[in-house]
Amino acid sequence: MNAPFESPRSDSMDATLAADIAAVAAIPMVAPILRVIADVTGMRFVCVARVTEDSWAACAVLDRIKVGIKPGDPLDVTTTLCRKVRTQQAPVVINHASLDPEYCDHPTPKLYNIESYLSFPLYRADGSYFGSLCAIDPLPRTVSDPAILRTMSMFAQLISLQIDGEKRHAGARTPVQHERETAELREQFIAVLGHDVRTPLASIVTGAELLRRMALAPESMQVVERIGRSAGQVAARIDDVLDFTRGRMGGEMAVERRASGQLRAELYQVIAELQSAHAERSVQARIEVPVPVMCDSRRLAQLLANLLKNALVHGAPDQPVDVLAFADEARFVLSVTNRGPAIPDDEQVRLFQPFRRGARKRPGEGLGLGLYIAAEIARSHGGRLDVHSDEESTCFTFTMPTASGAG
């Protein structure tokens, strides 16, 4: 796409704008929010913009169509629809600009070659206007769906809540009031992602599965397979964001521990699924669980899936990945080992932090929450997740007490 985003640039950035960009960059949820918006809506340029009466500047950007705008880059605010969002302090939603009675002759969609547009206002802690959370695409998208609008509204509220976070704590509201507001927003956010987004996704997955059973032409079947894979990827990312939100906004990771005699079978199922998705890779597994383990077997399967995906992505492609697990009366141990370059020491100390995808990240790799969630699952089971990496291999090891060992 040859986008006409020619923005005026200056060698020095206004100190206030620089502070605003830094404030947005300090919010860990912003980057994954932009990715989820792109995945859910299909819109390929998403950003947080600082908007004043006479200026527009990007603060955070996800650019999948090579528009070329980066954090700090300005646009002429008079040419943007974000100015209308600021003036009306209400969202602007466009599915298909060239067919929209209000926007078919509007200069902005024509200037920037956009057909779909979605923008919600953002506010500072004191209630003053900050800017907008917006998404655009040169192709038409159905963004007026109520579930999408509720999701965008909740994302905008979540970002607004964290802008000027320190100022918010020092403001007039008491810590109890702030905690209550955060808890209410957390529950709303989880409800929106858990129902309003996952429900239509489930319909897409079910529809794709039904189409797979039909006698379709090979080209059509390839499209159906892509739809199913994409919907599954979005659902997995939403699950990761839900787990992160529960942990970081005052909740806890849901764990239901019971004596499981099916853990071995569930772990092998994870390996089989990932081996099928990475048919070119070799996974060698030995799992010996002769005693029941007091655990949430679904969560331990998730932990293994996150570790194994990480190993398949980052390990040497011509070398096998080893999965070992055993249990006795004292402890349960699960390890995943891949060959390849060592993880640098400065990366190792941050591996289990959220949204840390490392210098070796690859396009489409995910939100950078896999290892963080794996570590949280370990912690919720009273165990720990460790990593050892050298020039020969990298090994993640999860250790937890069994029921007798937990005493």
C-alpha positions as CSV (number, residue, x, y, z in Angstrom):
1,M,0.0,0.0,0.0
2,N,1.4,3.4,-1.0
3,A,-0.1,5.3,1.8
4,P,-0.2,9.2,1.6
5,F,0.8,9.6,5.2
6,E,3.3,12.4,4.6
7,S,3.8,13.9,8.1
8,P,5.7,17.0,8.9
9,R,8.8,16.2,11.0
10,S,10.9,18.2,13.3
11,D,14.3,17.5,14.8
12,S,13.2,18.3,18.3
13,M,10.1,16.9,20.0
14,D,8.0,19.0,22.4
15,A,8.8,18.0,26.0
16,T,5.1,17.5,26.9
17,L,4.6,15.3,23.9
18,A,7.7,13.3,24.7
19,A,6.3,12.8,28.2
20,D,3.0,11.7,26.9
21,I,4.6,9.2,24.5
22,A,6.7,7.8,27.4
23,A,3.6,7.5,29.6
24,V,1.9,5.4,26.9
25,A,5.0,3.3,26.3
26,A,5.1,2.5,30.0
27,I,1.7,0.9,29.9
28,P,2.5,-2.8,29.3
29,M,-1.0,-3.6,28.0
30,V,-0.9,-1.2,25.1
31,A,1.1,-3.4,22.6
32,P,-1.0,-6.5,23.1
33,I,-4.2,-4.4,23.0
34,L,-3.2,-3.1,19.5
35,R,-2.5,-6.6,18.3
36,V,-5.8,-8.0,19.6
37,I,-7.7,-5.1,18.0
38,A,-6.0,-5.9,14.7
39,D,-6.8,-9.6,15.0
40,V,-10.4,-9.1,16.0
41,T,-11.3,-6.3,13.5
42,G,-9.0,-7.2,10.6
43,M,-7.8,-3.6,10.5
44,R,-4.1,-3.5,9.8
45,F,-3.1,-0.1,11.3
46,V,-3.9,0.6,14.9
47,C,-2.5,3.3,17.1
48,V,-2.8,5.4,20.2
49,A,-2.6,9.1,19.3
50,R,-2.2,12.2,21.3
51,V,-4.7,14.7,20.0
52,T,-5.0,18.4,20.9
53,E,-6.9,21.2,19.3
54,D,-4.0,21.9,17.0
55,S,-1.9,18.7,16.9
56,W,-1.9,15.0,16.3
57,A,1.0,12.7,17.2
58,A,1.4,8.9,17.4
59,C,2.2,7.5,20.8
60,A,2.0,3.7,20.1
61,V,1.7,2.0,16.7
62,L,0.9,-1.4,15.1
63,D,1.6,-1.1,11.4
64,R,0.9,-4.2,9.3
65,I,0.5,-2.3,6.0
66,K,3.7,-0.2,6.0
67,V,2.0,3.1,6.5
68,G,5.3,4.3,8.0
69,I,4.1,6.2,11.0
70,K,6.1,5.7,14.2
71,P,5.7,6.9,17.8
72,G,6.4,10.6,17.8
73,D,5.4,11.2,14.2
74,P,2.8,14.0,13.7
75,L,0.0,14.5,11.2
76,D,-1.9,17.7,10.4
77,V,-4.8,17.3,12.8
78,T,-7.2,19.2,10.5
79,T,-6.9,16.3,8.0
80,T,-7.8,13.6,10.6
81,L,-11.1,12.2,11.9
82,C,-9.5,12.1,15.3
83,R,-10.2,15.8,15.5
84,K,-13.9,15.0,15.2
85,V,-13.6,12.4,18.0
86,R,-12.0,15.0,20.2
87,T,-14.6,17.7,19.3
88,Q,-17.6,15.4,19.9
89,Q,-15.9,13.3,22.6
90,A,-17.6,10.3,21.0
91,P,-16.4,7.4,18.8
92,V,-16.4,7.6,15.0
93,V,-17.2,4.3,13.3
94,I,-17.0,3.7,9.5
95,N,-17.4,0.3,7.8
96,H,-17.1,1.4,4.2
97,A,-16.3,5.0,3.6
98,S,-17.0,5.2,-0.1
99,L,-20.5,3.8,0.5
100,D,-21.2,5.7,3.7
101,P,-23.7,8.6,3.2
102,E,-21.8,10.8,5.7
103,Y,-18.2,10.0,4.6
104,C,-18.4,9.1,0.9
105,D,-17.5,12.7,0.0
106,H,-15.4,13.4,3.1
107,P,-11.9,14.5,2.3
108,T,-10.1,12.4,5.0
109,P,-10.9,8.9,3.8
110,K,-9.9,10.0,0.3
111,L,-6.7,11.7,1.4
112,Y,-5.5,8.7,3.5
113,N,-6.9,6.0,1.2
114,I,-9.0,4.4,3.9
115,E,-12.3,2.6,3.7
116,S,-12.8,1.5,7.3
117,Y,-12.1,3.6,10.4
118,L,-12.7,3.1,14.1
119,S,-11.7,5.6,16.9
120,F,-12.5,5.9,20.6
121,P,-11.6,8.8,22.9
122,L,-9.0,8.5,25.6
123,Y,-8.9,10.6,28.8
124,R,-6.3,11.6,31.5
125,A,-6.7,10.8,35.2
126,D,-8.3,14.2,35.8
127,G,-10.9,13.7,33.1
128,S,-9.3,15.9,30.5
129,Y,-9.0,14.7,26.9
130,F,-5.8,12.8,26.0
131,G,-6.3,11.5,22.5
132,S,-7.8,8.5,20.6
133,L,-7.4,4.7,20.2
134,C,-8.0,4.3,16.5
135,A,-7.7,1.7,13.7
136,I,-7.8,2.1,9.9
137,D,-7.7,-0.1,6.8
138,P,-7.8,0.6,3.1
139,L,-10.3,-2.2,2.8
140,P,-13.9,-2.1,4.1
141,R,-14.4,-3.9,7.5
142,T,-17.6,-4.5,9.5
143,V,-16.5,-2.7,12.6
144,S,-19.9,-1.5,13.7
145,D,-20.6,-4.9,15.2
146,P,-21.8,-4.3,18.9
147,A,-19.3,-6.8,20.2
148,I,-16.4,-5.0,18.5
149,L,-17.6,-1.6,19.8
150,R,-17.9,-2.9,23.4
151,T,-14.4,-4.4,23.1
152,M,-13.0,-1.1,21.8
153,S,-14.7,0.9,24.5
154,M,-13.3,-1.4,27.2
155,F,-9.8,-1.2,25.7
156,A,-10.0,2.6,25.6
157,Q,-11.2,2.7,29.2
158,L,-8.3,0.4,30.2
159,I,-5.7,2.6,28.5
160,S,-7.3,5.7,30.0
161,L,-7.2,4.2,33.5
162,Q,-3.4,3.8,33.2
163,I,-2.5,7.1,31.7
164,D,-1.1,9.3,34.4
165,G,-1.2,6.4,36.8
166,E,1.0,8.0,39.4
167,K,-1.0,11.2,39.2
168,R,-4.2,9.1,39.7
169,H,-2.8,7.6,42.9
170,A,-1.9,11.0,44.2
171,G,-5.2,12.6,43.2
172,A,-8.3,13.3,45.2
173,R,-9.6,9.8,45.0
174,T,-8.7,7.5,47.9
175,P,-6.9,4.2,47.4
176,V,-10.0,2.3,48.2
177,Q,-12.0,4.2,45.5
178,H,-9.2,3.6,43.0
179,E,-9.1,-0.1,43.9
180,R,-12.9,-0.4,43.5
181,E,-12.8,1.3,40.1
182,T,-10.0,-1.0,38.9
183,A,-11.8,-4.1,40.1
184,E,-15.0,-3.0,38.3
185,L,-13.1,-2.3,35.1
186,R,-11.3,-5.6,35.4
187,E,-14.6,-7.5,35.6
188,Q,-16.1,-5.6,32.7
189,F,-13.0,-6.1,30.6
190,I,-13.0,-9.9,31.4
191,A,-16.7,-10.1,30.6
192,V,-16.3,-8.3,27.2
193,L,-13.4,-10.5,26.1
194,G,-14.8,-13.7,27.6
195,H,-18.3,-13.3,26.1
196,D,-18.7,-10.6,23.5
197,V,-15.5,-11.6,21.6
198,R,-15.1,-15.3,22.2
199,T,-18.8,-16.1,21.4
200,P,-18.6,-14.9,17.8
201,L,-15.2,-16.5,17.5
202,A,-16.7,-19.8,18.6
203,S,-19.3,-19.5,15.8
204,I,-16.5,-18.9,13.3
205,V,-14.6,-22.0,14.6
206,T,-17.8,-24.1,14.4
207,G,-18.6,-22.9,11.0
208,A,-15.1,-23.6,9.7
209,E,-15.3,-27.1,11.2
210,L,-18.7,-27.8,9.4
211,L,-17.2,-26.5,6.1
212,R,-14.2,-28.9,6.5
213,R,-16.7,-31.8,6.4
214,M,-18.1,-30.7,3.1
215,A,-16.9,-31.7,-0.4
216,L,-15.2,-28.4,-1.2
217,A,-12.8,-27.6,-4.0
218,P,-9.1,-27.7,-2.8
219,E,-8.8,-23.9,-3.1
220,S,-12.0,-23.4,-1.0
221,M,-10.7,-25.9,1.6
222,Q,-7.5,-23.9,1.9
223,V,-9.5,-20.8,2.7
224,V,-11.5,-22.7,5.3
225,E,-8.4,-24.0,6.9
226,R,-6.9,-20.4,7.1
227,I,-10.1,-19.2,8.7
228,G,-10.1,-21.9,11.3
229,R,-6.4,-21.4,12.1
230,S,-6.8,-17.6,12.4
231,A,-9.8,-17.9,14.7
232,G,-8.0,-20.3,16.9
233,Q,-5.0,-18.0,17.1
234,V,-7.2,-15.0,18.1
235,A,-9.0,-17.2,20.7
236,A,-5.7,-18.3,22.2
237,R,-4.5,-14.6,22.4
238,I,-7.7,-13.6,24.1
239,D,-7.2,-16.4,26.7
240,D,-3.7,-15.1,27.3
241,V,-4.9,-11.5,27.8
242,L,-7.6,-12.7,30.2
243,D,-5.1,-14.6,32.3
244,F,-2.8,-11.6,32.3
245,T,-5.6,-9.2,33.2
246,R,-6.8,-11.4,36.1
247,G,-3.2,-11.5,37.5
248,R,-2.2,-7.9,37.0
249,M,-5.4,-6.1,37.8
250,G,-6.0,-7.6,41.2
251,G,-7.4,-11.0,40.4
252,E,-5.8,-14.5,40.5
253,M,-5.3,-17.2,37.9
254,A,-8.1,-19.7,38.1
255,V,-6.8,-23.0,39.3
256,E,-8.8,-26.1,40.3
257,R,-6.5,-28.6,41.9
258,R,-7.6,-32.2,42.2
259,A,-5.9,-35.6,42.2
260,S,-5.5,-36.3,38.5
261,G,-4.8,-39.8,37.1
262,Q,-5.1,-38.5,33.5
263,L,-2.3,-36.0,33.5
264,R,0.0,-38.3,31.4
265,A,-2.7,-38.6,28.7
266,E,-3.4,-34.9,28.6
267,L,0.3,-34.0,28.3
268,Y,0.8,-36.4,25.4
269,Q,-2.3,-34.9,23.8
270,V,-0.6,-31.4,23.9
271,I,2.5,-32.9,22.3
272,A,0.5,-34.6,19.6
273,E,-1.3,-31.4,18.7
274,L,1.8,-29.3,18.5
275,Q,3.7,-32.0,16.6
276,S,0.9,-32.0,14.1
277,A,1.1,-28.2,13.7
278,H,4.9,-28.4,13.3
279,A,5.2,-31.6,11.2
280,E,8.7,-30.7,10.1
281,R,10.0,-30.8,13.6
282,S,10.9,-33.7,15.8
283,V,9.6,-33.9,19.4
284,Q,10.9,-36.7,21.7
285,A,8.8,-37.3,24.8
286,R,9.0,-39.5,27.8
287,I,6.3,-39.0,30.4
288,E,6.1,-41.2,33.5
289,V,3.4,-40.3,36.0
290,P,2.6,-43.5,38.0
291,V,1.0,-41.7,40.9
292,P,-1.9,-39.2,41.0
293,V,-0.8,-35.6,41.0
294,M,-2.8,-33.0,42.9
295,C,-3.0,-30.3,40.2
296,D,-5.2,-28.5,37.6
297,S,-4.4,-30.8,34.7
298,R,-5.8,-28.4,32.2
299,R,-3.5,-25.7,33.4
300,L,-0.4,-28.0,33.4
301,A,-1.3,-28.9,29.8
302,Q,-1.4,-25.2,29.1
303,L,2.0,-24.7,30.8
304,L,3.5,-27.5,28.6
305,A,1.9,-26.1,25.5
306,N,3.5,-22.7,26.1
307,L,6.9,-24.2,26.8
308,L,6.8,-26.5,23.8
309,K,5.7,-23.7,21.5
310,N,8.5,-21.6,22.7
311,A,11.0,-24.4,22.1
312,L,9.7,-25.1,18.6
313,V,9.9,-21.4,17.7
314,H,13.3,-20.6,19.1
315,G,15.1,-24.0,19.0
316,A,17.4,-25.2,16.2
317,P,15.0,-26.3,13.4
318,D,17.1,-29.4,12.5
319,Q,17.3,-30.6,16.1
320,P,14.7,-32.4,18.2
321,V,12.9,-31.0,21.2
322,D,12.9,-33.2,24.3
323,V,9.9,-33.3,26.7
324,L,10.5,-35.2,30.0
325,A,8.1,-35.6,32.9
326,F,8.0,-37.8,36.0
327,A,6.2,-37.9,39.3
328,D,6.8,-39.7,42.6
329,E,5.5,-39.4,46.1
330,A,7.4,-36.1,46.7
331,R,7.3,-34.1,43.5
332,F,6.3,-33.7,39.9
333,V,8.9,-32.5,37.4
334,L,8.3,-31.4,33.7
335,S,11.1,-30.2,31.5
336,V,11.3,-29.0,27.8
337,T,14.7,-28.8,26.1
338,N,15.7,-27.5,22.7
339,R,19.0,-27.1,21.0
340,G,20.3,-23.8,19.6
341,P,22.1,-20.6,20.7
342,A,22.2,-19.7,24.3
343,I,19.7,-17.1,25.7
344,P,21.8,-14.1,26.7
345,D,22.0,-13.5,30.4
346,D,20.3,-10.1,30.1
347,E,17.3,-11.7,28.4
348,Q,17.2,-14.6,30.9
349,V,16.5,-12.3,33.8
350,R,13.4,-10.9,32.0
351,L,12.1,-14.1,30.3
352,F,9.1,-14.5,32.7
353,Q,8.0,-10.9,32.5
354,P,4.9,-10.2,30.4
355,F,5.2,-9.0,26.8
356,R,8.9,-9.9,26.6
357,R,9.4,-11.6,23.3
358,G,13.2,-11.1,23.2
359,A,15.5,-10.0,20.4
360,R,14.7,-13.2,18.4
361,K,11.0,-12.5,18.1
362,R,9.3,-13.5,14.9
363,P,6.3,-12.0,13.1
364,G,3.0,-13.5,14.3
365,E,4.7,-15.1,17.3
366,G,2.0,-13.9,19.7
367,L,1.7,-11.4,22.5
368,G,4.8,-12.4,24.5
369,L,2.7,-13.8,27.4
370,G,3.5,-17.5,27.0
371,L,6.4,-17.8,29.5
372,Y,4.8,-15.3,31.9
373,I,1.6,-17.4,32.0
374,A,3.6,-20.6,32.4
375,A,5.4,-19.1,35.4
376,E,2.1,-18.0,36.9
377,I,0.7,-21.5,36.5
378,A,3.8,-22.8,38.3
379,R,3.4,-20.3,41.1
380,S,-0.3,-21.1,41.5
381,H,0.6,-24.7,42.0
382,G,3.1,-23.9,44.7
383,G,5.9,-24.8,42.3
384,R,8.5,-23.0,40.3
385,L,9.7,-22.6,36.7
386,D,13.4,-22.3,36.1
387,V,15.6,-21.9,33.0
388,H,19.1,-23.0,32.2
389,S,20.7,-22.0,28.9
390,D,24.1,-22.6,27.4
391,E,25.7,-23.0,24.0
392,E,24.4,-26.5,23.7
393,S,20.8,-26.3,24.8
394,T,18.1,-24.4,26.6
395,C,16.0,-26.2,29.2
396,F,12.9,-25.0,31.1
397,T,12.1,-27.0,34.2
398,F,8.8,-26.9,36.2
399,T,8.9,-28.5,39.6
400,M,6.0,-28.8,42.1
401,P,5.2,-30.9,45.1
402,T,2.8,-33.8,44.7
403,A,0.0,-34.1,47.3
404,S,2.2,-36.0,49.8
405,G,5.1,-33.6,49.2
406,A,2.9,-30.6,49.7
407,G,2.1,-31.8,53.2
